[in-house]
Amino acid sequence: MLEQLTEAGLRETQPILERLASSGDEAVVLPLFQTLLDGDLYYRRSDGRLLVETDVDGDDHYVDYFSGEDYGELGRREQSKVRINNSLRGYLSEAIARMQLSHEDPAVRTAAVRSLLDDLDENTVSLLAEARAGESHREVRQALDLALAMYTAEQGENSAARITAIQDLSESLETDVRNLLFQLSEYSDDGGVKAAAAEAMQAIDQKVTFYGYVDQLFFGLSLGSVLLLAAIGLAITFGVMGVINMAHGEMLMLGAYTTYVVQLMMPNMINQSLWVAIPMAFLVAGSVGILIERCVIRFLHGRPLETLLATFGISLILQQTVRTVFSPLNRRVASPDWMSGSWEINPVLSLTYNRLTILIFAVVVFVALLLIMKKTSLGLQVRAVSQNRAMAKAMGIKTDWVDALTFGLGSGIAGIGGVALSQLTNVGPNLGQSYIIDSFMVVVFGGVGNLLGTLVAAFTLGIANKFMEPVTGTVLASILVLVFIILFIQKRPKGLFPQRGRAAE
């Protein structure tokens, strides 16, 4: 039959396809029909071997359909296309749907029904009704009911049946349903059908608006999680040492580049490389932070302006070092398979796995840091130094080493934040500069040195930004947030959650 397929004319092709479809070998016939429908099925003239046209680095290669052997580029005299016309395309679409509707995987059956929603006719509906009678899976049944209701709404025998179908469709958010209801509400000759379609469209639009707000909330939480990872380390260093660290953004950059280097060293283990990159980024950024504190910042205690200028200079040095080592070009970090794609809740709302993972990761890091600060001796000493440095020193706490370890801890957490950022954007020398100002705003808004305040401030600013952006634009939204924080600090100079105690000043 396959040999006949390569030699037959257009009129003779459909009977051959029908015999292939009735052979019962769906594992072979289904991909064959799909390739033929896509226009990628060829044959070699010398021996009639079936070929699939594929793109390899911009060139058309011809691969043996069954063995997968690559024959490379073939000239026009060496290969010919298995031709089809519109009639055959219609038959192939129906045959593919029929085979997929009987597939053992419910997901395949559901996808088959959804693929037919924009091309419902009498034959297709008969096929769907037959499938519905024997279907037991809930999701597939819902898709079949939706398709049958769409056909009834458009082609029903009487107005009552059409209106009932339209009312059923008002619960769906499918794009094809919305397009159909729009057509009926605008162009239907039946007044009752037209009014019912308009009412259903209004109900659907309200749901779409609601899920649009949910989507904005998710993106706001996603931005807030990035701000939390960027600012949480700054919060403890700023709270303990009072240092305005302008090089904190470069700790994010170092964490992102660490992820890039780890993937270069593990090219065949991308899914596992991220778990290696997280502790490596913490160690690299934390070590650089301790080095900065030991070599520069400890000599500038009590001199905030000099500290600001010194750390700004360090940030420029780190940026130029990265440009020298990795070049000024942005580098792309691959995402593992388990962070690719999205979780589709309904046709108008889907949550990307990478942002969802980073949101969960940020909360886990926050809880881990909170436990360190509350349950360990280092945390106890850090809290003592932040509340009253002189008294802590008098009690025997080595405040110099607490400063160094605190600075290293804050920088290490920023490095972990860089790992998360590498999954959302390209890695470049200026990566940290995009977040340093926002990080300071989060720390000041939440309350200096207060971890709970940092958490609340990060998510508040992230959500506010994302809800204002559609109305004002990205730049104006950032300006309005900055103005709000300025006005807020005028009323509450210590932020949302100020430190308490006699030494809080």
C-alpha positions as CSV (number, residue, x, y, z in Angstrom):
1,M,0.0,0.0,0.0
2,L,2.9,2.4,0.7
3,E,4.4,1.7,-2.7
4,Q,1.0,2.4,-4.3
5,L,0.9,5.6,-2.3
6,T,4.1,6.9,-3.9
7,E,2.8,6.0,-7.5
8,A,-0.9,6.9,-7.3
9,G,-2.6,10.0,-8.7
10,L,-4.7,12.3,-6.6
11,R,-7.9,10.4,-7.4
12,E,-6.4,7.1,-6.5
13,T,-4.8,8.3,-3.2
14,Q,-7.9,8.4,-1.0
15,P,-8.8,4.7,-1.4
16,I,-5.3,3.8,-0.5
17,L,-5.5,6.0,2.6
18,E,-8.8,4.4,3.5
19,R,-7.2,0.9,3.3
20,L,-4.3,2.1,5.4
21,A,-6.7,3.5,8.0
22,S,-8.7,0.3,8.2
23,S,-5.5,-1.8,8.7
24,G,-5.8,-1.1,12.5
25,D,-2.1,-0.3,12.9
26,E,-2.6,3.2,14.3
27,A,0.9,3.4,15.7
28,V,2.2,3.5,12.1
29,V,-0.8,5.1,10.3
30,L,-1.4,8.1,12.6
31,P,2.1,9.7,12.4
32,L,2.1,8.8,8.6
33,F,-1.2,10.7,8.1
34,Q,0.0,13.6,10.2
35,T,3.2,13.9,8.2
36,L,1.3,13.7,4.9
37,L,-1.2,16.4,6.1
38,D,1.8,18.7,7.1
39,G,3.2,18.4,3.6
40,D,6.4,16.8,4.7
41,L,6.1,13.4,3.1
42,Y,8.4,12.6,0.1
43,Y,9.7,9.5,-1.6
44,R,13.0,8.7,-3.3
45,R,12.5,8.1,-7.0
46,S,15.1,5.4,-7.3
47,D,13.5,2.9,-5.0
48,G,10.3,4.5,-3.6
49,R,11.5,4.9,-0.1
50,L,9.3,7.2,2.0
51,L,11.2,10.3,3.3
52,V,10.4,13.1,5.7
53,E,11.7,16.6,4.9
54,T,13.4,18.1,8.0
55,D,15.3,21.3,8.7
56,V,19.0,20.8,9.7
57,D,20.8,24.1,10.4
58,G,18.7,25.9,7.8
59,D,19.0,23.2,5.1
60,D,16.4,20.8,3.9
61,H,17.4,17.2,4.7
62,Y,15.5,14.0,3.8
63,V,15.3,11.3,6.4
64,D,14.0,7.8,5.9
65,Y,10.5,7.7,7.4
66,F,11.0,4.3,9.1
67,S,14.7,3.9,9.8
68,G,15.6,7.5,10.4
69,E,18.6,7.4,8.1
70,D,19.6,10.9,6.9
71,Y,20.1,11.0,3.2
72,G,21.2,14.7,3.3
73,E,20.1,17.1,0.7
74,L,18.5,15.5,-2.4
75,G,18.0,17.3,-5.7
76,R,14.6,17.6,-7.4
77,R,15.4,14.7,-9.7
78,E,16.2,12.4,-6.8
79,Q,13.0,13.0,-4.7
80,S,9.3,13.8,-5.2
81,K,6.6,15.0,-2.9
82,V,3.6,12.8,-2.1
83,R,0.9,15.3,-3.3
84,I,-2.5,15.9,-1.7
85,N,-5.3,18.3,-2.4
86,N,-8.0,20.0,-0.2
87,S,-10.3,17.0,-0.5
88,L,-7.5,14.7,0.8
89,R,-6.6,17.2,3.5
90,G,-10.2,17.0,4.8
91,Y,-10.2,13.2,4.8
92,L,-6.8,13.2,6.6
93,S,-8.0,15.6,9.3
94,E,-11.1,13.5,9.9
95,A,-9.1,10.2,9.9
96,I,-6.5,11.6,12.3
97,A,-9.3,12.8,14.6
98,R,-11.0,9.4,14.4
99,M,-7.9,7.6,15.3
100,Q,-7.0,10.0,18.1
101,L,-10.5,9.8,19.5
102,S,-10.0,6.1,20.1
103,H,-6.5,6.5,21.5
104,E,-5.9,4.9,24.9
105,D,-4.4,8.1,26.3
106,P,-7.2,10.5,27.6
107,A,-4.9,13.5,27.0
108,V,-4.6,12.5,23.3
109,R,-8.4,12.1,23.0
110,T,-9.0,15.5,24.6
111,A,-6.5,17.2,22.3
112,A,-8.2,15.5,19.3
113,V,-11.5,17.0,20.3
114,R,-10.1,20.5,20.9
115,S,-8.4,20.4,17.5
116,L,-11.8,19.9,15.8
117,L,-13.6,22.9,17.6
118,D,-12.9,25.3,14.8
119,D,-14.0,22.9,12.0
120,L,-17.2,21.3,13.1
121,D,-19.5,19.9,10.4
122,E,-22.1,17.2,10.2
123,N,-19.7,14.3,9.7
124,T,-17.4,15.5,12.4
125,V,-20.3,16.0,14.9
126,S,-21.5,12.5,14.1
127,L,-18.1,11.1,14.9
128,L,-18.0,13.1,18.1
129,A,-21.4,11.9,19.2
130,E,-20.4,8.3,18.6
131,A,-17.3,8.8,20.7
132,R,-19.3,10.5,23.4
133,A,-21.6,7.5,23.8
134,G,-18.7,5.3,24.8
135,E,-16.5,7.7,26.6
136,S,-15.9,7.3,30.3
137,H,-13.1,9.8,31.1
138,R,-14.5,13.0,32.7
139,E,-12.2,15.5,30.9
140,V,-12.7,13.9,27.5
141,R,-16.5,13.9,28.1
142,Q,-16.4,17.6,28.9
143,A,-14.5,18.4,25.7
144,L,-17.0,16.3,23.7
145,D,-20.0,18.0,25.3
146,L,-18.4,21.4,24.5
147,A,-17.9,20.5,20.8
148,L,-21.5,19.2,20.5
149,A,-22.9,22.3,22.3
150,M,-21.0,24.6,19.9
151,Y,-22.4,22.8,16.9
152,T,-25.9,23.0,18.4
153,A,-25.5,26.7,19.2
154,E,-24.6,27.4,15.6
155,Q,-26.6,24.8,13.6
156,G,-29.4,23.7,16.1
157,E,-32.8,22.8,14.8
158,N,-34.7,25.4,16.8
159,S,-34.1,28.5,18.9
160,A,-34.7,26.8,22.2
161,A,-32.1,24.2,21.6
162,R,-29.6,26.8,20.4
163,I,-30.3,29.1,23.5
164,T,-29.8,26.1,25.8
165,A,-26.5,25.2,24.2
166,I,-25.4,28.9,24.4
167,Q,-26.2,28.9,28.1
168,D,-24.1,25.8,28.5
169,L,-21.2,27.5,26.6
170,S,-21.2,30.5,29.0
171,E,-19.3,28.3,31.4
172,S,-16.4,27.8,29.0
173,L,-13.3,30.0,28.4
174,E,-12.2,28.4,25.2
175,T,-11.1,30.8,22.5
176,D,-13.2,29.0,19.9
177,V,-16.3,29.3,22.1
178,R,-15.7,33.1,22.6
179,N,-15.3,33.5,18.8
180,L,-18.5,31.6,18.1
181,L,-20.5,33.6,20.7
182,F,-19.2,36.9,19.3
183,Q,-20.3,35.9,15.8
184,L,-23.8,34.9,17.1
185,S,-24.2,38.0,19.2
186,E,-23.3,40.2,16.2
187,Y,-24.7,38.5,13.1
188,S,-27.4,36.0,14.2
189,D,-30.8,36.6,12.6
190,D,-32.6,35.1,15.6
191,G,-33.2,37.7,18.2
192,G,-33.4,35.2,21.1
193,V,-30.1,33.6,20.1
194,K,-28.5,36.9,19.6
195,A,-29.5,38.1,23.1
196,A,-28.4,34.8,24.7
197,A,-25.0,35.0,23.0
198,A,-24.5,38.5,24.2
199,E,-25.4,37.6,27.8
200,A,-23.1,34.6,27.6
201,M,-20.2,36.8,26.3
202,Q,-20.7,39.2,29.2
203,A,-20.5,36.3,31.7
204,I,-17.4,35.0,30.0
205,D,-15.7,38.4,29.9
206,Q,-16.2,38.8,33.6
207,K,-14.4,35.5,34.2
208,V,-11.7,36.5,31.8
209,T,-11.2,39.8,33.6
210,F,-11.0,38.0,37.0
211,Y,-8.4,35.5,35.7
212,G,-6.5,38.4,34.2
213,Y,-6.2,39.9,37.7
214,V,-5.1,36.5,39.0
215,D,-2.4,36.4,36.3
216,Q,-1.2,39.9,37.3
217,L,-1.1,38.8,40.9
218,F,1.0,35.8,40.0
219,F,3.5,37.9,38.0
220,G,3.5,40.4,41.0
221,L,4.4,37.6,43.4
222,S,7.0,36.4,40.9
223,L,8.6,39.8,40.8
224,G,8.3,40.0,44.6
225,S,10.1,36.7,44.9
226,V,13.0,38.0,42.9
227,L,13.1,41.3,44.9
228,L,13.0,39.2,48.1
229,L,16.0,37.1,47.0
230,A,17.9,40.3,46.0
231,A,17.0,42.3,49.1
232,I,17.0,39.7,52.0
233,G,20.8,39.6,52.1
234,L,21.0,43.3,52.0
235,A,18.5,43.6,54.8
236,I,20.7,41.7,57.3
237,T,24.0,43.5,56.3
238,F,22.4,46.9,56.3
239,G,20.7,46.1,59.6
240,V,23.8,44.8,61.4
241,M,26.5,46.9,59.9
242,G,24.7,50.0,58.6
243,V,26.6,49.6,55.4
244,I,25.1,50.9,52.1
245,N,26.6,48.2,49.9
246,M,26.4,49.4,46.3
247,A,28.2,46.1,45.2
248,H,25.3,44.0,46.4
249,G,23.9,43.7,42.9
250,E,27.2,42.3,41.7
251,M,26.7,39.4,44.1
252,L,23.5,38.6,42.1
253,M,25.6,38.8,38.9
254,L,28.3,36.4,40.4
255,G,25.6,33.9,41.3
256,A,24.2,34.0,37.8
257,Y,27.6,33.6,36.2
258,T,28.3,30.7,38.5
259,T,25.2,29.0,37.2
260,Y,26.5,29.6,33.6
261,V,29.9,28.1,34.4
262,V,28.4,25.1,36.2
263,Q,26.4,24.4,33.1
264,L,29.5,24.7,30.9
265,M,31.2,22.0,33.1
266,M,28.1,19.8,33.1
267,P,26.8,20.1,29.5
268,N,25.0,16.8,29.5
269,M,23.4,17.1,32.9
270,I,21.4,20.4,32.6
271,N,18.6,19.0,34.8
272,Q,21.1,18.3,37.7
273,S,23.3,21.3,37.1
274,L,21.0,23.7,38.9
275,W,21.2,21.7,42.2
276,V,25.0,22.0,41.9
277,A,24.9,25.7,41.0
278,I,22.9,26.7,44.1
279,P,25.5,25.8,46.8
280,M,28.3,26.9,44.4
281,A,26.8,30.3,43.9
282,F,26.4,30.7,47.7
283,L,30.0,29.8,48.3
284,V,31.4,32.1,45.4
285,A,29.3,35.1,46.3
286,G,29.7,34.6,50.0
287,S,33.5,34.3,49.7
288,V,33.7,37.5,47.6
289,G,31.5,39.2,50.2
290,I,33.8,38.2,53.1
291,L,36.8,39.3,51.1
292,I,35.2,42.7,50.5
293,E,34.3,43.1,54.2
294,R,37.8,42.1,55.4
295,C,39.8,44.1,52.9
296,V,37.7,47.3,52.6
297,I,34.5,47.8,54.7
298,R,35.9,47.0,58.1
299,F,38.2,50.0,57.8
300,L,35.3,52.3,57.1
301,H,32.9,51.7,60.0
302,G,31.0,54.8,60.9
303,R,31.8,56.5,57.6
304,P,28.7,55.8,55.4
305,L,29.6,58.1,52.6
306,E,33.1,56.6,52.1
307,T,31.6,53.1,52.4
308,L,29.0,53.9,49.6
309,L,31.8,55.3,47.3
310,A,34.1,52.3,48.0
311,T,31.4,49.7,47.4
312,F,30.4,51.5,44.2
313,G,34.0,51.3,43.0
314,I,34.1,47.6,43.9
315,S,30.9,47.1,41.8
316,L,32.6,48.7,38.8
317,I,35.7,46.5,39.3
318,L,33.6,43.3,39.5
319,Q,31.6,44.3,36.4
320,Q,34.8,45.0,34.4
321,T,36.4,41.7,35.7
322,V,33.4,39.8,34.4
323,R,33.6,41.6,31.0
324,T,37.3,40.7,30.8
325,V,36.7,37.0,31.6
326,F,33.3,36.3,29.9
327,S,33.1,39.3,27.4
328,P,30.5,42.0,27.5
329,L,27.9,39.8,25.7
330,N,25.0,38.3,27.5
331,R,25.1,34.6,28.2
332,R,22.1,32.3,28.1
333,V,21.6,29.8,30.9
334,A,19.5,26.8,29.9
335,S,16.5,25.8,32.1
336,P,16.1,22.3,33.2
337,D,13.2,20.3,31.8
338,W,11.2,20.4,35.0
339,M,11.2,24.2,34.9
340,S,10.1,24.4,31.3
341,G,6.5,24.9,30.1
342,S,3.5,26.0,32.1
343,W,0.7,24.7,34.3
344,E,-2.5,25.4,32.4
345,I,-5.3,26.0,34.9
346,N,-7.8,27.0,32.2
347,P,-7.6,28.4,28.6
348,V,-7.0,32.0,29.8
349,L,-4.7,31.3,32.8
350,S,-1.5,29.4,32.9
351,L,1.4,29.6,35.4
352,T,4.9,29.2,34.0
353,Y,6.9,26.6,35.9
354,N,10.1,28.6,36.1
355,R,8.4,31.6,37.9
356,L,6.3,29.2,40.1
357,T,9.5,27.4,41.1
358,I,11.4,30.6,41.9
359,L,8.5,31.8,44.0
360,I,8.6,28.6,46.1
361,F,12.4,28.7,46.2
362,A,12.4,32.3,47.5
363,V,10.0,31.4,50.3
364,V,12.2,28.3,51.2
365,V,15.3,30.5,51.4
366,F,13.5,33.1,53.5
367,V,12.3,30.4,56.0
368,A,15.9,28.9,56.1
369,L,17.4,32.3,56.8
370,L,14.7,33.0,59.5
371,L,15.7,29.7,61.2
372,I,19.3,30.6,61.1
373,M,18.7,34.0,62.7
374,K,16.3,32.6,65.4
375,K,17.8,29.1,66.2
376,T,21.6,29.3,65.8
377,S,24.3,31.0,67.8
378,L,25.4,33.0,64.7
379,G,21.8,34.4,64.5
380,L,21.8,35.2,68.2
381,Q,25.1,37.1,67.8
382,V,23.9,38.9,64.7
383,R,20.8,40.1,66.5
384,A,22.8,41.2,69.5
385,V,25.2,43.2,67.3
386,S,22.4,44.8,65.4
387,Q,20.6,45.9,68.5
388,N,23.6,47.2,70.5
389,R,27.1,46.7,69.1
390,A,28.9,48.1,72.1
391,M,27.1,45.9,74.6
392,A,27.6,42.8,72.5
393,K,31.3,43.5,72.3
394,A,31.4,44.0,76.0
395,M,29.8,40.6,76.5
396,G,32.6,38.9,74.6
397,I,31.1,38.7,71.1
398,K,33.7,39.1,68.3
399,T,31.8,41.8,66.5
400,D,34.4,41.9,63.7
401,W,33.9,38.3,62.7
402,V,30.1,38.6,63.1
403,D,30.3,41.5,60.6
404,A,32.4,39.3,58.2
405,L,30.1,36.3,58.5
406,T,27.0,38.4,58.2
407,F,28.3,40.1,55.1
408,G,29.2,36.7,53.7
409,L,25.8,35.3,54.5
410,G,24.0,38.2,52.9
411,S,26.2,38.1,49.8
412,G,25.8,34.3,49.5
413,I,22.0,34.7,49.6
414,A,22.3,37.3,46.8
415,G,24.3,34.7,44.9
416,I,21.5,32.2,45.3
417,G,19.2,35.0,44.0
418,G,21.4,35.2,40.9
419,V,20.8,31.5,40.2
420,A,17.1,32.2,40.2
421,L,17.5,35.3,38.0
422,S,19.5,33.2,35.4
423,Q,16.3,31.2,34.8
424,L,14.3,34.3,34.0
425,T,16.7,36.5,31.9
426,N,20.0,36.4,30.2
427,V,23.2,36.7,32.2
428,G,25.3,39.8,31.7
429,P,27.7,42.1,33.5
430,N,25.0,44.7,34.2
431,L,22.5,42.2,35.6
432,G,22.8,43.3,39.2
433,Q,22.4,47.0,38.4
434,S,18.8,46.4,37.5
435,Y,17.9,45.3,41.1
436,I,20.2,47.2,43.4
437,I,17.9,50.3,43.7
438,D,14.8,48.1,44.1
439,S,16.5,46.1,46.8
440,F,17.3,49.3,48.8
441,M,13.7,50.4,48.4
442,V,12.5,47.0,49.7
443,V,14.8,47.2,52.8
444,V,13.9,50.8,53.6
445,F,10.1,50.2,53.1
446,G,10.0,47.0,55.1
447,G,12.2,48.3,58.0
448,V,16.0,48.1,58.3
449,G,17.2,44.7,59.5
450,N,13.7,43.2,59.8
451,L,13.3,40.0,57.7
452,L,9.4,39.9,58.0
453,G,9.4,43.5,56.8
454,T,11.6,42.6,53.8
455,L,9.2,39.8,52.9
456,V,6.1,42.0,53.1
457,A,7.8,44.9,51.3
458,A,9.1,42.7,48.4
459,F,5.8,41.2,47.6
460,T,3.9,44.5,48.1
461,L,6.1,46.4,45.7
462,G,6.2,43.5,43.2
463,I,2.4,43.2,43.1
464,A,1.9,47.0,43.0
465,N,4.3,47.3,40.0
466,K,2.5,44.6,38.0
467,F,-1.0,46.0,38.7
468,M,0.1,49.5,37.7
469,E,2.1,48.5,34.6
470,P,-0.9,47.8,32.3
471,V,-2.3,51.3,33.1
472,T,0.8,53.5,33.4
473,G,3.5,51.6,31.6
474,T,6.7,50.1,33.2
475,V,8.7,53.3,33.7
476,L,5.9,55.4,35.1
477,A,4.9,52.5,37.4
478,S,8.4,52.4,38.9
479,I,8.3,56.2,39.3
480,L,5.0,56.0,41.1
481,V,6.3,53.3,43.5
482,L,9.3,55.4,44.3
483,V,7.2,58.4,45.0
484,F,4.9,56.3,47.2
485,I,7.9,55.1,49.2
486,I,9.3,58.7,49.6
487,L,5.9,59.8,51.0
488,F,5.6,56.7,53.2
489,I,9.1,57.3,54.7
490,Q,8.1,60.9,55.5
491,K,5.4,59.5,57.8
492,R,7.1,56.3,59.0
493,P,10.9,56.9,58.8
494,K,11.6,53.4,60.3
495,G,9.5,51.5,57.7
496,L,6.7,49.0,58.1
497,F,8.3,47.0,60.9
498,P,10.8,49.2,62.8
499,Q,13.4,47.7,65.2
500,R,12.4,48.0,68.8
501,G,14.4,48.5,72.0
502,R,16.5,51.2,73.6
503,A,19.2,50.9,71.0
504,A,16.9,50.9,68.0
505,E,17.9,54.5,67.0
